[in-house]
Amino acid sequence: MKIKKGDSVVVMTGDDKSPTPRRVIQVLDNGDKVLIQGVNQVWKHVRRGHPRSPQGGRLHLEMPIQSSNVMYYCESCTKPSRLGLRYVSDGAKERFCRKCEKAVGTVSPAKSVYAKQ
């Protein structure tokens, strides 16, 4: 999965569909699900003595959604776009925006096998 923790994403489908970008809190199930700040919020009832709520009660939590329902939000083109992977001249692999071709971040360190002469 190309979406990582800390990325800005836009929810494209579902009950929480919105054009405003949100932050990814966590990537789960090897990239199949993502936890997004303020999206898919539920009440979880917990018993007394729970580590997060020793007095018991209701916790307001975000639950994961399918990663296919979100799209990366590129700050440079200010639009939701797909991400691609490419090798740069030193052999490192990086993520990039498919609309504006701007680099988003590296995925793996430089390898001499993929270095361009």
HELIX and SHEET records of a PDB file:
HELIX    1   1 ASP A   29  GLY A   31  5                                   3    
HELIX    2   2 SER A   67  ASN A   69  5                                   3    
HELIX    3   3 SER A  112  TYR A  114  5                                   3    
SHEET    1   A 6 ILE A  65  GLN A  66  0                                        
SHEET    2   A 6 LYS A  33  ILE A  36 -1                                        
SHEET    3   A 6 ARG A  22  LEU A  28 -1                                        
SHEET    4   A 6 SER A   8  VAL A  11 -1                                        
SHEET    5   A 6 VAL A  70  CYS A  74 -1                                        
SHEET    6   A 6 LYS A  79  SER A  81 -1                                        
SHEET    1   B 2 GLN A  41  VAL A  46  0                                        
SHEET    2   B 2 GLY A  57  GLU A  62 -1                                        
SHEET    1   C 3 LEU A  83  TYR A  87  0                                        
SHEET    2   C 3 LYS A  93  CYS A  97 -1                                        
SHEET    3   C 3 ALA A 103  SER A 108 -1                                        
END                                                                             
